[in-house]
Amino acid sequence: MQQQQQQQQQHQQQQQQQQHQQQQQQQQQQQQQQQQQQQQQQKEQHQQQQQQQQQHQQQQQQQQQQQQQQQQQQQQQQQQQQQHQQQQQRQQQQQHQQQQQRQQQQQHQQQQQQQQQQQHQQQQQQQQQQQQKQQQQSSSNSSSSNSSNSSSSSNSSSSSSNILFLVHSSSNSSSNSSSSSITIISSNSSSIAIIIIIIISSSSNNSSSSNSNSSSIISSSNNSSISITIIIISSSSRRRSSSSSSNITNSTSSSNNSSITIITIIIIIIIITITIIIIIIIIISSSSIKLQCYLTLSLIYVAFDVAVEGFVLCARQKKEEDEETKKEGEKQKRDKQTDTKHKQNKNKYKQREREREREGERERDRERQRQRQRQRQTDRYKYTYETERETEKEIEKEIERETERETEETEEETEEETEREIEKEIEKETEKETEREIEEIEKEIEKETEKETETETERDRERRRKKEEERQRKRQRKRQKDRQ
């Protein structure tokens, strides 16, 4: 019975030992799991640190990009300033060149005008010289007996006047002697045509003539007085008409010159037709040959004078038309120049307005870019601030988790330590009990051995063997426990 109890106790002890071993194994497994968890936590912390480093690097890269963008903006601003300066310089150069060109054109025009005036004066002087040379000529015609023809011309000219001297002389001789002379003087300077007609006739009857300075004294016979008076009337009327036409043309404007000249020509034609009709009537009614000669001469003179005056009027009209065309051309040139100047100024003003609009658009674009950059920066700051907050929150959560884990681990460790202490105490008590039991068993064995030495030698041996085996087993178990 005792042996059975001992065996049961041993079996219980073995079970307890096995349970204890299992608990130890479980504890070891828990420790391993805790170690693995710690390693995982360390890995997670390391990953978080890497993420933080990456975020920090990204922030640095963003800052570098912002700096680069600012540098690019500064470079763009510098380039724009340089372009603006270049444009201003070009505009100034263009304005300076245009001013120089205008000055050169004005100087060139003034020089041309001066040259034209000089050429015109030279031409006038040459014409005057040629006319003076042509006027210094005389024509003479002689007949059978004593006859003489004389032609004289007087020169009265100003600085800007062309004087026409037309001399027409004709002679008619009879049995005794006769002389006649006609002088015509017309001046363009004062636009007054002075016509002096001197008819000198001498015959066998009583006729004589004498000339003085710019005055004519005519004495003739009763037969020739009518023709002379008619010619003087016609010349005086023509004088009046020419003087009136000159005064009218000088007083009126250039636009009415053509109409006035046409009116004067019509008046002259009317007067000439009247004189021609009168002369023809006198020729038809007269019987003397002298009157017919004088009348024919007067007709020839009138026709010649009309042609000369028509030529003079045409020349005046041409000169006036040329002057008007020149003035109109100059006005047109001036108008064109003013129009071109106005157009250039308008174009410059439009260009300046366009440049101002472009500059305003550029400034608006710059402001928009600045606002966008500010918004981007604010968004980035917000994003970074939010990410930092989130990371801080996550870190705080992780710290809380770690603290909780640490508290749990500490609690578990304390519990394990308490359990270990309890187990150690239990083991000590079990060892003490086992030792006590062993001692009691040994004592009993010794007692029994002493009692049964004689009778049960063989049983004693077997029991001893068994006991020794049990002792050995117990020792082995203790060793194993100690090792564990």
Residue pairs with C-beta under 8 A, 6 or more apart in sequence:
2 444
6 437
6 441
6 470
9 437
10 470
10 473
10 474
13 430
13 434
13 477
14 477
16 430
17 477
17 481
20 423
20 427
20 481
21 484
23 419
23 423
24 484
27 416
30 412
34 409
34 412
37 405
41 402
41 405
44 398
45 398
48 394
48 395
48 398
51 391
52 391
55 387
55 391
59 384
62 380
66 377
69 373
73 369
80 362
84 359
87 355
98 344
124 160
124 162
127 162
128 157
128 162
131 162
131 163
131 164
131 165
132 155
135 153
135 155
135 165
135 167
138 151
139 149
139 151
139 167
139 169
140 148
140 149
141 149
141 169
141 171
142 148
143 171
143 173
144 173
145 173
145 175
145 176
145 177
146 177
147 171
147 173
147 177
147 178
147 179
148 179
149 169
149 171
149 179
149 180
149 181
150 169
150 179
150 181
151 167
151 169
151 181
151 183
152 181
152 183
153 165
153 167
153 183
153 185
154 185
154 214
155 163
155 165
156 163
156 185
156 187
157 163
157 187
157 189
158 189
160 189
161 187
161 188
161 189
161 190
162 188
162 189
163 185
163 186
163 187
163 188
163 189
164 186
164 187
164 188
164 308
164 312
165 184
165 185
166 184
166 186
166 304
166 308
167 182
167 183
167 184
168 182
168 184
168 301
168 304
169 180
169 181
169 182
170 180
170 182
170 297
171 178
171 179
171 180
172 178
172 180
172 293
174 203
174 204
175 204
176 202
176 203
176 204
177 202
178 201
178 202
178 203
179 200
179 202
180 199
180 200
180 201
180 297
181 198
181 200
182 197
182 198
182 199
182 297
182 301
183 196
183 197
183 198
184 195
184 196
184 197
184 301
184 305
184 308
185 194
185 195
185 196
186 193
186 194
186 195
186 308
186 309
186 312
187 193
187 194
188 312
188 316
190 246
191 245
191 246
191 247
191 249
191 250
192 242
192 243
192 246
193 238
193 239
193 242
193 243
193 246
193 309
193 312
194 239
195 235
195 238
195 239
195 305
196 214
196 216
196 235
197 216
197 231
197 232
197 235
197 301
198 209
198 211
198 216
198 218
199 218
199 228
199 231
199 294
199 297
200 209
200 218
201 207
201 209
201 220
201 224
201 290
201 294
202 208
202 209
203 221
203 290
205 221
206 221
207 219
207 220
207 221
207 224
208 219
209 217
209 218
209 219
210 217
211 217
218 228
220 228
223 288
223 290
223 291
224 290
224 291
224 294
226 282
226 291
227 282
227 291
227 294
227 295
227 298
228 294
230 275
230 278
230 279
230 282
230 298
231 294
231 298
231 301
233 275
234 271
234 272
234 275
234 298
234 302
237 271
238 268
238 271
238 305
241 264
241 267
241 268
241 271
242 264
242 268
242 309
244 264
245 260
245 261
245 263
245 264
245 267
248 260
248 264
249 257
249 260
249 261
249 316
252 260
254 320
254 323
254 324
257 317
257 320
258 317
261 313
261 316
261 317
264 313
265 310
265 313
268 306
268 309
272 302
272 306
275 302
276 299
276 302
279 295
279 298
279 299
282 291
282 295
283 291
283 292
283 295
283 296
286 292
286 295
427 481
431 478
434 474
438 471
438 474
441 467
445 463
445 464
445 467
448 460
449 460
452 459
452 460
453 460
